[in-house]
Amino acid sequence: MASNVAMFTGLSGLAANARNLEVIGNNIANVNTIAFKSNRMIFSPTFSRNFSLGTSPGDSTGGTNPGQIGLGVSIAGTQRNFNNGSISATGVATDVAIEGDGFLIVDKAGERFFTRAGSLQRNAVNDLVTISGARVMGFAVDEQFDIIVGNLVPLNIPVGTLTLAESTKEVRFNGNVNPSGVVATTGSVHTSKAFFTDPGLGGGTEMDGTLDLTNPAFSLYVDDGVGGSSVVIEGGAQAIITVSGVEKGGKDLGSHTFGFMTSAQAAAAGVDDFGTTMNDYLVFLDQVLGIDGTTINSQTLGGSVTINNVTGQLVIKGNEGTVQDLAFDISDQAVTYAGVPVGTPLSQPFSMSKANAADGESVRTSFIVYDSLGTATTVDLTFVLQATIPGSGSIWEFVAESSDNDALDRVVGLGVVTFDSSGRFVSATNQSFSLVRGNGATSPLSVSMSFDDGTDAITALTDTTSVLAAVFQDGSPIGTLSGFSIGEDGTISGSFTNGLTRNIGQLALAKFSNPEGLVDSGNNLFRAGPNSGTALITSPLEFGTGRLIGGALELSNVDLSQEFINLILASTGYSASSRIITTTNDLIQQLLVLGR
């Protein structure tokens, strides 16, 4: 007799295989979906009807097996295949593929999701987002562009708006200084006319450097060449001396002003420096001309600015070394007045006569360094041969100068450098200089100098001339973020228009102990499920999360050949189940015929 149970058994086969067709169809439909993970349906038999549970073997019988009839098929569940798909290069900077078991972490409306789809983009405010608009989470950077690991934040890539400047911390030099040149013995020497502190030239008193020239009772005079005297600086009339056009080794030293006046008068006149006596003016000249007589390890550049107490002449002795040779014109020290002089003082009284030129093997190089605001400042570095020691090498003194120093003194660094008998660098008493910055940047700007850094080194070997150059400095002017790339460890490296490269963030990855337990939320997003485990959030390359490949995407892992086979099997199973129903129906019809 035909059984209705057989019809319901066939019906369960129809339902199960129909559901299987839905899973297969979804896989095939997503064959081109980025990072799609294929799914498969798992069948299981339903419970069975027992006719007998069987018997155990006895003395006279061998035992029997259970008698059971199955009642059809049921859907045990679906299983997602999280194997990696193929990697396809796209060249798009925001695209990223995951080669491993990790998931990108995104935030959508305050809820956290996970995705393998790395087709990312930047929105209107430069946030890194998915195609559906979920913000990509990662690690930010601090003010020094170091990654802050631990705190997840939405990643932002401000191309075209983020600016950066870098102060110089190190300068490296290369070149060769010639120890066979002339050892320095003197700097250039210039003398002025004889100055007097009273108009009586015959028995007049030579210039007194301590005379208070802000006092109307005291003035400075010079021989007028025709038996009389002329006023050089009239006391109390607020004389201003402008020093400009002076050259050192052919390099103009700029323009600076000194006033014989009080601090209040100096502020009103806007002079660079002020004082009351000629001695104050000598200190001013020493600074603006970059003259130095400091003794370091028994070595000195020998520069000085003094008054000859016998003749009343101003004596300017420059630093040793040919490239430190000073050149003056009569107009290089001009006198004007902020007040109103009573007489008619000379406007260009400092006619300097050159007694001798500077000697000594020397070399100078100019280079640029940058402060914390990206402001370029020029520094001159000069090496001067001080001594040669038979069998032991040579000794050089260096001086670093800058017209961009916001302090009055041009000299920003001094030191003595020693080379051995093979011309190799041995030591230096100082390898740094400092610039005072008055523009709001970090002050002072302290920069170290490297004279011996691998292939970048200064040697002291015989040559026809000395050469010196700055071959590296690590500062930079202002630059704007112009591009970026994503590294294997998720670090987003930004490139700036000034040539700098800095980290601007890092993508984070999540790893699950059971990724098959994740719940599909659509739009290539997953959320944690009851059986997925807790997300382990970390950096790429750690804890088995895998590496990231920038400018590429992970493709769908759907295997079309396998899906077509599964399609055939599902179709066959569906057809076979329908035959059960039709066969059972035929039997029932035969039974009805017997009843007629």
VEXDREN-2710 file (C-alpha; in Angstrom, 1 decimal):
% VEXDREN-2710
k/r/px/py/pz
1/MET/0.0/0.0/0.0
2/ALA/1.3/3.4/-0.9
3/SER/2.4/5.6/2.0
4/ASN/1.8/9.3/2.6
5/VAL/5.1/9.3/4.5
6/ALA/6.9/8.8/1.2
7/MET/5.3/11.9/-0.3
8/PHE/6.4/14.0/2.7
9/THR/9.9/12.5/2.4
10/GLY/10.0/13.6/-1.2
11/LEU/8.7/17.0/-0.2
12/SER/11.6/17.4/2.2
13/GLY/14.0/16.7/-0.6
14/LEU/12.3/19.3/-2.8
15/ALA/12.6/21.9/-0.1
16/ALA/16.2/21.1/0.8
17/ASN/17.4/21.1/-2.8
18/ALA/15.4/24.3/-3.6
19/ARG/17.2/26.0/-0.7
20/ASN/20.5/24.6/-2.0
21/LEU/19.8/26.2/-5.4
22/GLU/19.4/29.6/-3.6
23/VAL/22.8/29.2/-2.0
24/ILE/24.4/28.2/-5.3
25/GLY/22.7/31.0/-7.1
26/ASN/23.9/33.5/-4.6
27/ASN/27.5/32.3/-5.0
28/ILE/27.3/32.5/-8.8
29/ALA/25.7/36.0/-8.6
30/ASN/28.6/37.2/-6.5
31/VAL/31.4/35.7/-8.6
32/ASN/32.7/39.3/-9.3
33/THR/32.0/40.8/-5.9
34/ILE/35.1/42.1/-4.2
35/ALA/36.3/39.8/-1.4
36/PHE/33.1/37.7/-1.5
37/LYS/33.3/34.5/0.4
38/SER/31.3/31.6/-1.1
39/ASN/28.8/29.6/1.0
40/ARG/27.7/26.0/0.9
41/MET/24.7/24.2/2.3
42/ILE/25.1/21.2/4.5
43/PHE/22.3/18.5/4.5
44/SER/21.5/16.0/7.2
45/PRO/18.9/13.2/7.5
46/THR/15.9/13.8/9.6
47/PHE/15.1/11.4/12.5
48/SER/14.1/7.8/11.5
49/ARG/11.0/5.7/12.3
50/ASN/12.0/2.6/14.3
51/PHE/10.4/-0.8/13.6
52/SER/12.9/-2.6/15.7
53/LEU/15.9/-1.6/17.7
54/GLY/17.5/-4.9/16.9
55/THR/18.5/-7.8/19.1
56/SER/21.8/-8.9/20.5
57/PRO/23.4/-12.3/19.7
58/GLY/22.3/-15.3/21.7
59/ASP/23.2/-18.9/22.1
60/SER/20.9/-19.9/19.2
61/THR/20.7/-16.7/17.2
62/GLY/23.1/-14.3/15.7
63/GLY/21.3/-11.1/16.6
64/THR/19.5/-8.6/14.3
65/ASN/20.1/-5.0/13.3
66/PRO/17.7/-2.1/14.0
67/GLY/14.8/-1.7/11.5
68/GLN/14.5/2.0/10.6
69/ILE/13.0/4.1/7.9
70/GLY/14.2/7.6/7.3
71/LEU/11.7/10.4/7.1
72/GLY/13.6/12.7/4.7
73/VAL/16.3/15.3/4.6
74/SER/16.8/18.5/6.5
75/ILE/19.1/21.6/6.3
76/ALA/21.8/21.3/8.9
77/GLY/23.2/24.7/8.2
78/THR/25.4/26.7/5.8
79/GLN/29.2/26.9/5.9
80/ARG/31.1/30.0/4.6
81/ASN/34.5/29.5/2.9
82/PHE/36.9/32.1/4.2
83/ASN/39.9/31.0/2.1
84/ASN/41.6/34.0/0.5
85/GLY/40.6/35.0/-3.0
86/SER/43.0/35.9/-5.8
87/ILE/44.8/39.3/-5.6
88/SER/44.3/41.8/-8.4
89/ALA/46.4/44.9/-8.7
90/THR/44.4/48.1/-9.3
91/GLY/46.9/50.9/-8.8
92/VAL/44.4/52.9/-6.8
93/ALA/46.1/54.2/-3.7
94/THR/43.0/53.7/-1.4
95/ASP/42.5/50.0/-2.5
96/VAL/43.9/47.4/-0.1
97/ALA/43.9/43.6/-0.2
98/ILE/44.3/41.4/2.9
99/GLU/46.5/38.4/2.5
100/GLY/45.7/36.4/5.6
101/ASP/42.9/35.9/8.1
102/GLY/42.3/39.5/9.2
103/PHE/39.3/41.8/8.7
104/LEU/39.2/45.6/8.3
105/ILE/37.4/47.4/11.1
106/VAL/34.7/49.9/10.1
107/ASP/32.2/52.1/11.9
108/LYS/28.8/52.6/10.5
109/ALA/26.3/54.8/12.5
110/GLY/28.2/54.0/15.7
111/GLU/28.1/50.3/15.2
112/ARG/31.3/48.3/14.5
113/PHE/31.5/46.0/11.5
114/PHE/34.2/43.9/9.9
115/THR/35.0/43.5/6.2
116/ARG/37.4/41.9/3.8
117/ALA/36.5/44.3/0.9
118/GLY/39.3/46.8/0.6
119/SER/37.7/49.0/-2.1
120/LEU/38.1/52.2/0.0
121/GLN/37.8/55.8/-0.9
122/ARG/38.1/59.3/0.7
123/ASN/35.0/61.3/1.4
124/ALA/34.5/65.1/1.3
125/VAL/36.3/65.6/4.6
126/ASN/39.2/63.2/3.7
127/ASP/38.0/60.4/5.9
128/LEU/38.8/56.9/4.6
129/VAL/35.5/55.1/4.1
130/THR/34.1/52.0/2.4
131/ILE/31.9/52.2/-0.7
132/SER/28.8/52.1/1.5
133/GLY/30.1/55.0/3.6
134/ALA/31.4/53.2/6.7
135/ARG/34.4/54.9/8.3
136/VAL/37.6/52.8/8.3
137/MET/39.1/52.5/11.8
138/GLY/42.8/52.5/12.6
139/PHE/45.5/54.1/14.7
140/ALA/46.3/57.8/14.6
141/VAL/49.7/59.5/14.9
142/ASP/51.1/62.0/17.4
143/GLU/52.7/65.4/16.8
144/GLN/56.0/63.6/15.9
145/PHE/54.1/61.4/13.4
146/ASP/54.6/58.3/15.5
147/ILE/51.8/55.7/15.5
148/ILE/49.6/55.6/18.6
149/VAL/48.8/51.9/18.9
150/GLY/45.8/50.9/20.9
151/ASN/43.1/53.6/20.5
152/LEU/41.0/53.1/17.4
153/VAL/39.9/56.2/15.5
154/PRO/38.5/57.0/12.1
155/LEU/41.4/57.4/9.7
156/ASN/41.8/60.7/7.8
157/ILE/44.1/61.4/4.9
158/PRO/44.1/65.2/4.3
159/VAL/45.7/65.3/0.9
160/GLY/46.2/68.9/-0.2
161/THR/45.5/70.4/3.3
162/LEU/48.1/68.9/5.7
163/THR/51.2/71.0/5.8
164/LEU/54.6/70.2/7.4
165/ALA/57.9/71.9/8.0
166/GLU/60.9/70.3/9.6
167/SER/63.7/72.0/11.5
168/THR/67.3/71.0/10.7
169/LYS/69.0/68.8/13.2
170/GLU/72.1/67.6/11.3
171/VAL/74.3/68.7/8.4
172/ARG/76.8/66.4/6.9
173/PHE/79.9/67.6/5.0
174/ASN/82.3/66.2/2.5
175/GLY/85.4/67.5/0.8
176/ASN/89.1/67.8/1.2
177/VAL/91.2/70.5/2.9
178/ASN/94.7/71.0/1.7
179/PRO/97.3/70.6/4.6
180/SER/100.1/71.6/2.2
181/GLY/98.8/75.1/1.9
182/VAL/100.1/78.2/3.8
183/VAL/99.6/78.0/7.6
184/ALA/97.6/81.1/8.7
185/THR/99.5/83.8/10.6
186/THR/97.4/86.9/10.3
187/GLY/94.0/88.3/9.2
188/SER/93.5/91.4/7.1
189/VAL/94.4/94.7/9.0
190/HIS/92.6/98.0/8.4
191/THR/93.3/101.3/10.2
192/SER/91.3/104.5/10.2
193/LYS/92.4/108.1/10.4
194/ALA/93.6/109.4/13.7
195/PHE/90.6/110.5/15.9
196/PHE/90.8/112.9/18.8
197/THR/88.6/113.8/21.7
198/ASP/89.2/117.6/21.4
199/PRO/89.6/119.8/18.4
200/GLY/93.2/120.8/19.2
201/LEU/95.2/118.8/16.7
202/GLY/98.6/119.8/17.8
203/GLY/98.4/118.6/21.4
204/GLY/95.0/117.0/21.1
205/THR/94.1/114.0/23.1
206/GLU/93.9/110.8/21.1
207/MET/90.5/109.0/20.9
208/ASP/89.3/107.8/24.3
209/GLY/87.2/104.7/23.9
210/THR/85.4/105.3/27.2
211/LEU/84.2/108.9/26.4
212/ASP/80.4/109.2/26.8
213/LEU/79.3/110.4/23.3
214/THR/75.7/110.8/24.4
215/ASN/76.9/113.8/26.4
216/PRO/76.8/117.1/24.5
217/ALA/80.0/118.1/26.2
218/PHE/82.0/115.4/24.4
219/SER/82.6/114.9/20.7
220/LEU/85.0/113.0/18.4
221/TYR/87.2/114.8/15.9
222/VAL/89.5/114.1/12.9
223/ASP/92.2/115.9/11.1
224/ASP/90.6/117.8/8.2
225/GLY/93.8/117.8/6.2
226/VAL/94.1/121.6/6.0
227/GLY/95.4/122.4/9.5
228/GLY/92.1/122.2/11.3
229/SER/89.7/119.5/12.5
230/SER/86.3/118.2/11.6
231/VAL/83.6/116.8/13.9
232/VAL/83.2/113.1/13.4
233/ILE/80.6/112.3/16.0
234/GLU/78.9/115.1/17.8
235/GLY/78.1/114.3/21.4
236/GLY/74.5/114.3/22.4
237/ALA/73.2/114.5/18.8
238/GLN/72.2/110.8/18.7
239/ALA/74.8/109.8/16.0
240/ILE/73.9/106.7/14.1
241/ILE/76.6/104.7/12.3
242/THR/75.3/102.5/9.4
243/VAL/77.7/99.7/8.5
244/SER/76.9/98.3/5.1
245/GLY/78.8/97.1/2.0
246/VAL/81.7/95.5/4.0
247/GLU/82.8/92.3/2.2
248/LYS/84.5/89.2/3.7
249/GLY/86.1/87.1/1.1
250/GLY/83.8/88.7/-1.5
251/LYS/80.7/88.1/0.5
252/ASP/78.6/91.1/1.5
253/LEU/78.0/91.1/5.3
254/GLY/74.7/93.1/5.1
255/SER/73.6/96.3/6.7
256/HIS/73.5/97.1/10.5
257/THR/73.1/100.2/12.5
258/PHE/74.6/101.5/15.8
259/GLY/73.4/104.5/17.8
260/PHE/75.2/106.6/20.4
261/MET/72.0/107.0/22.4
262/THR/69.9/105.8/25.3
263/SER/67.7/102.8/25.2
264/ALA/64.6/104.9/24.7
265/GLN/66.2/106.9/21.9
266/ALA/67.4/103.6/20.3
267/ALA/63.9/102.2/20.4
268/ALA/62.6/105.3/18.7
269/ALA/65.4/105.3/16.1
270/GLY/65.0/101.5/15.4
271/VAL/68.8/100.8/15.4
272/ASP/70.2/97.3/15.7
273/ASP/72.4/98.2/18.7
274/PHE/73.3/101.1/20.8
275/GLY/75.8/102.4/23.4
276/THR/77.5/105.4/24.8
277/THR/81.2/105.0/24.0
278/MET/83.4/104.0/21.1
279/ASN/84.2/100.8/23.1
280/ASP/80.6/99.9/22.7
281/TYR/80.9/100.5/19.0
282/LEU/83.9/98.3/18.8
283/VAL/81.9/95.4/20.3
284/PHE/79.2/96.1/17.7
285/LEU/81.8/95.9/14.9
286/ASP/83.3/92.7/16.3
287/GLN/79.8/91.1/16.1
288/VAL/78.5/92.3/12.8
289/LEU/81.8/91.6/11.0
290/GLY/82.0/88.1/12.4
291/ILE/85.5/88.8/14.0
292/ASP/86.7/86.4/16.6
293/GLY/89.8/86.0/18.7
294/THR/88.7/83.2/21.0
295/THR/91.5/80.7/21.9
296/ILE/90.4/77.1/21.5
297/ASN/93.0/74.4/22.2
298/SER/95.8/77.0/21.7
299/GLN/94.3/78.0/18.3
300/THR/92.8/81.3/17.4
301/LEU/91.5/83.1/14.3
302/GLY/93.3/86.2/15.7
303/GLY/90.5/88.7/14.9
304/SER/90.0/91.9/16.9
305/VAL/88.6/95.5/16.8
306/THR/90.7/97.9/18.9
307/ILE/91.8/101.5/19.4
308/ASN/95.4/102.4/19.0
309/ASN/96.0/104.4/22.2
310/VAL/99.1/106.1/20.7
311/THR/97.7/107.2/17.4
312/GLY/94.0/107.3/18.1
313/GLN/93.3/105.1/15.2
314/LEU/90.5/102.5/14.9
315/VAL/92.2/99.1/14.1
316/ILE/90.2/96.3/12.6
317/LYS/92.0/93.0/12.3
318/GLY/90.0/90.3/10.5
319/ASN/90.0/86.5/11.0
320/GLU/92.9/84.5/9.6
321/GLY/92.4/82.7/6.3
322/THR/92.2/84.1/2.8
323/VAL/88.5/83.6/2.5
324/GLN/88.1/85.7/5.7
325/ASP/89.8/88.8/4.1
326/LEU/87.9/92.0/4.8
327/ALA/87.3/94.8/2.3
328/PHE/86.2/98.3/3.2
329/ASP/85.1/101.3/1.1
330/ILE/85.0/104.8/2.6
331/SER/81.2/104.7/2.5
332/ASP/80.9/101.4/4.4
333/GLN/80.6/103.3/7.7
334/ALA/78.3/106.3/7.3
335/VAL/77.2/108.6/10.0
336/THR/73.7/110.2/10.3
337/TYR/71.9/111.8/13.2
338/ALA/68.5/111.1/14.9
339/GLY/68.9/114.4/16.7
340/VAL/70.0/117.8/15.3
341/PRO/73.8/118.4/15.4
342/VAL/75.1/121.9/16.2
343/GLY/78.0/121.7/13.8
344/THR/78.5/120.1/10.4
345/PRO/80.0/116.6/11.2
346/LEU/81.4/114.4/8.5
347/SER/79.1/111.8/7.1
348/GLN/81.8/109.4/6.0
349/PRO/84.7/109.8/8.3
350/PHE/85.9/106.2/8.5
351/SER/88.3/105.9/5.6
352/MET/90.0/102.6/6.3
353/SER/93.5/101.9/5.0
354/LYS/94.5/98.3/4.5
355/ALA/97.8/97.4/6.1
356/ASN/97.9/93.8/5.0
357/ALA/95.7/91.0/3.6
358/ALA/94.7/87.9/5.4
359/ASP/96.7/84.8/4.7
360/GLY/96.4/81.0/5.3
361/GLU/94.9/78.1/3.5
362/SER/91.2/78.3/3.9
363/VAL/87.9/77.2/2.3
364/ARG/84.3/78.4/2.8
365/THR/81.0/76.8/1.9
366/SER/77.4/78.2/2.3
367/PHE/74.4/76.0/3.0
368/ILE/70.8/76.3/4.0
369/VAL/69.2/75.1/7.2
370/TYR/65.5/75.4/8.3
371/ASP/63.9/76.4/11.6
372/SER/60.8/74.8/13.1
373/LEU/58.6/77.0/11.0
374/GLY/60.4/76.0/7.8
375/THR/62.2/79.3/7.4
376/ALA/65.4/79.0/5.4
377/THR/68.5/80.5/6.9
378/THR/71.9/80.6/5.3
379/VAL/75.1/79.6/7.2
380/ASP/78.7/80.0/6.1
381/LEU/81.3/77.4/7.3
382/THR/85.0/78.3/7.0
383/PHE/88.0/76.0/7.6
384/VAL/91.4/77.7/8.2
385/LEU/94.7/75.9/8.4
386/GLN/96.3/76.6/11.8
387/ALA/99.2/74.2/12.1
388/THR/100.9/71.2/10.5
389/ILE/102.6/68.8/12.9
390/PRO/105.4/66.7/11.3
391/GLY/104.4/63.0/11.5
392/SER/101.1/63.8/13.2
393/GLY/98.8/65.6/10.7
394/SER/97.2/69.0/10.6
395/ILE/95.1/71.3/12.7
396/TRP/92.3/73.4/11.3
397/GLU/89.9/75.9/13.0
398/PHE/86.4/76.3/11.7
399/VAL/84.0/79.2/12.1
400/ALA/80.3/79.1/11.3
401/GLU/78.6/82.5/10.5
402/SER/75.2/83.6/9.6
403/SER/73.6/86.9/8.6
404/ASP/70.2/85.3/9.4
405/ASN/71.1/85.0/13.1
406/ASP/68.5/87.1/15.0
407/ALA/71.2/87.9/17.5
408/LEU/73.7/90.6/16.4
409/ASP/76.7/88.3/16.4
410/ARG/77.5/86.7/13.0
411/VAL/79.5/84.0/14.6
412/VAL/77.3/81.0/15.6
413/GLY/79.9/78.3/16.0
414/LEU/83.6/77.7/16.5
415/GLY/85.8/74.7/16.8
416/VAL/89.2/73.0/16.2
417/VAL/89.4/70.0/13.9
418/THR/92.4/67.6/13.9
419/PHE/93.4/65.2/11.1
420/ASP/96.1/62.5/11.3
421/SER/99.1/62.0/9.1
422/SER/97.0/60.0/6.7
423/GLY/94.5/62.8/6.2
424/ARG/91.8/61.1/8.2
425/PHE/89.5/63.0/10.6
426/VAL/90.5/62.5/14.2
427/SER/88.4/64.8/16.4
428/ALA/86.7/68.1/16.7
429/THR/86.3/70.3/19.8
430/ASN/82.8/71.2/18.7
431/GLN/80.5/70.0/16.0
432/SER/77.5/72.2/16.3
433/PHE/76.2/75.7/15.9
434/SER/73.1/77.6/17.2
435/LEU/71.0/80.3/15.6
436/VAL/68.8/82.6/17.6
437/ARG/65.3/82.8/16.0
438/GLY/63.0/85.8/16.6
439/ASN/60.2/84.7/14.2
440/GLY/58.3/82.6/16.7
441/ALA/60.2/79.4/15.8
442/THR/61.9/77.2/18.4
443/SER/65.0/79.1/19.6
444/PRO/67.8/78.6/19.5
445/LEU/68.0/76.4/16.4
446/SER/70.7/74.0/17.3
447/VAL/72.3/72.0/14.5
448/SER/75.0/69.3/14.7
449/MET/77.6/69.0/12.1
450/SER/79.1/65.7/10.9
451/PHE/82.6/65.9/9.5
452/ASP/83.1/62.1/9.4
453/ASP/80.0/60.0/8.5
454/GLY/80.9/57.0/6.4
455/THR/81.4/58.0/2.8
456/ASP/80.5/61.6/3.8
457/ALA/83.7/62.7/5.4
458/ILE/86.3/65.5/5.2
459/THR/89.8/64.5/4.6
460/ALA/93.1/66.5/4.7
461/LEU/95.2/65.4/1.8
462/THR/97.5/67.4/-0.4
463/ASP/95.8/69.0/-3.3
464/THR/96.0/72.2/-5.4
465/THR/93.1/73.7/-3.4
466/SER/90.7/73.0/-0.6
467/VAL/87.1/72.0/-1.3
468/LEU/84.2/71.8/1.1
469/ALA/80.4/71.2/0.7
470/ALA/77.4/70.4/2.7
471/VAL/76.0/67.2/1.2
472/PHE/73.0/66.5/3.5
473/GLN/70.7/68.4/5.9
474/ASP/67.6/66.9/7.3
475/GLY/65.4/70.0/7.5
476/SER/62.7/71.1/5.1
477/PRO/60.6/74.2/4.2
478/ILE/56.8/74.0/4.3
479/GLY/55.3/71.2/2.3
480/THR/51.7/70.0/1.6
481/LEU/50.6/66.4/1.6
482/SER/50.4/65.4/-2.0
483/GLY/50.1/61.6/-2.0
484/PHE/50.1/58.5/0.2
485/SER/50.6/54.7/0.1
486/ILE/49.6/51.8/2.3
487/GLY/52.3/49.4/3.4
488/GLU/52.2/45.8/4.4
489/ASP/51.9/46.6/8.0
490/GLY/49.0/49.0/7.3
491/THR/51.0/52.1/7.8
492/ILE/49.8/55.0/5.7
493/SER/52.9/56.9/4.5
494/GLY/52.2/60.4/3.3
495/SER/54.5/62.2/0.8
496/PHE/54.8/66.0/1.0
497/THR/55.7/68.5/-1.7
498/ASN/58.9/69.3/0.2
499/GLY/60.2/65.8/-0.2
500/LEU/59.4/64.6/3.3
501/THR/57.6/61.3/4.0
502/ARG/55.8/60.8/7.2
503/ASN/53.4/58.3/8.8
504/ILE/49.8/59.7/8.9
505/GLY/48.0/56.7/10.3
506/GLN/47.8/52.9/10.3
507/LEU/45.0/50.5/9.3
508/ALA/44.0/48.1/12.1
509/LEU/42.9/44.5/11.5
510/ALA/40.7/42.2/13.6
511/LYS/41.0/38.4/13.9
512/PHE/38.4/35.9/15.1
513/SER/39.0/32.4/16.4
514/ASN/36.0/31.2/14.4
515/PRO/35.4/33.6/11.4
516/GLU/32.6/31.2/10.1
517/GLY/30.6/32.3/13.1
518/LEU/30.4/35.9/11.8
519/VAL/27.0/37.2/10.8
520/ASP/26.6/38.5/7.3
521/SER/25.1/42.0/7.5
522/GLY/25.1/42.8/3.7
523/ASN/27.2/45.3/1.8
524/ASN/30.3/43.1/2.4
525/LEU/30.0/43.7/6.1
526/PHE/30.0/41.2/9.0
527/ARG/29.3/41.6/12.6
528/ALA/30.5/39.5/15.5
529/GLY/28.2/36.5/16.2
530/PRO/27.6/34.3/19.3
531/ASN/30.0/31.7/17.9
532/SER/32.6/33.9/16.2
533/GLY/34.6/34.7/19.4
534/THR/35.8/38.1/20.5
535/ALA/37.6/40.2/17.9
536/LEU/41.4/40.5/18.5
537/ILE/42.3/44.0/17.3
538/THR/45.9/44.5/16.3
539/SER/48.2/45.7/13.6
540/PRO/48.7/43.9/10.3
541/LEU/51.4/41.1/10.3
542/GLU/50.7/40.4/14.0
543/PHE/48.8/37.4/15.5
544/GLY/48.2/35.8/12.1
545/THR/46.1/38.7/10.7
546/GLY/48.2/38.7/7.5
547/ARG/49.7/41.5/5.5
548/LEU/48.1/44.3/3.5
549/ILE/48.8/44.9/-0.2
550/GLY/48.2/48.5/-1.2
551/GLY/46.8/49.3/-4.6
552/ALA/45.2/45.9/-5.0
553/LEU/41.9/44.1/-4.2
554/GLU/41.0/40.6/-3.1
555/LEU/38.6/39.0/-5.6
556/SER/35.7/36.6/-4.9
557/ASN/36.7/33.1/-4.0
558/VAL/33.7/31.6/-5.8
559/ASP/34.8/28.5/-7.9
560/LEU/32.4/28.6/-10.9
561/SER/33.3/25.1/-12.0
562/GLN/32.4/23.7/-8.6
563/GLU/29.3/25.8/-8.4
564/PHE/28.1/24.4/-11.8
565/ILE/28.6/20.9/-10.6
566/ASN/26.7/21.7/-7.4
567/LEU/24.0/23.2/-9.6
568/ILE/23.7/19.9/-11.5
569/LEU/23.6/17.9/-8.3
570/ALA/21.0/20.1/-6.8
571/SER/18.9/20.0/-9.9
572/THR/19.2/16.2/-10.0
573/GLY/18.3/15.9/-6.3
574/TYR/15.2/18.1/-6.9
575/SER/14.1/16.0/-9.9
576/ALA/14.6/12.8/-8.0
577/SER/12.6/14.0/-5.0
578/SER/9.8/15.0/-7.3
579/ARG/9.8/11.4/-8.8
580/ILE/9.2/10.1/-5.3
581/ILE/6.1/12.2/-5.1
582/THR/4.8/11.2/-8.5
583/THR/5.6/7.5/-7.9
584/THR/3.7/7.6/-4.6
585/ASN/0.8/9.3/-6.4
586/ASP/0.7/6.6/-9.0
587/LEU/0.5/3.9/-6.3
588/ILE/-2.3/5.7/-4.6
589/GLN/-4.1/5.9/-7.9
590/GLN/-3.7/2.2/-8.4
591/LEU/-5.1/1.6/-5.0
592/LEU/-8.2/3.7/-5.8
593/VAL/-8.8/1.7/-9.0
594/LEU/-9.0/-1.5/-6.9
595/GLY/-11.8/0.1/-4.8
596/ARG/-14.1/0.7/-7.8
END
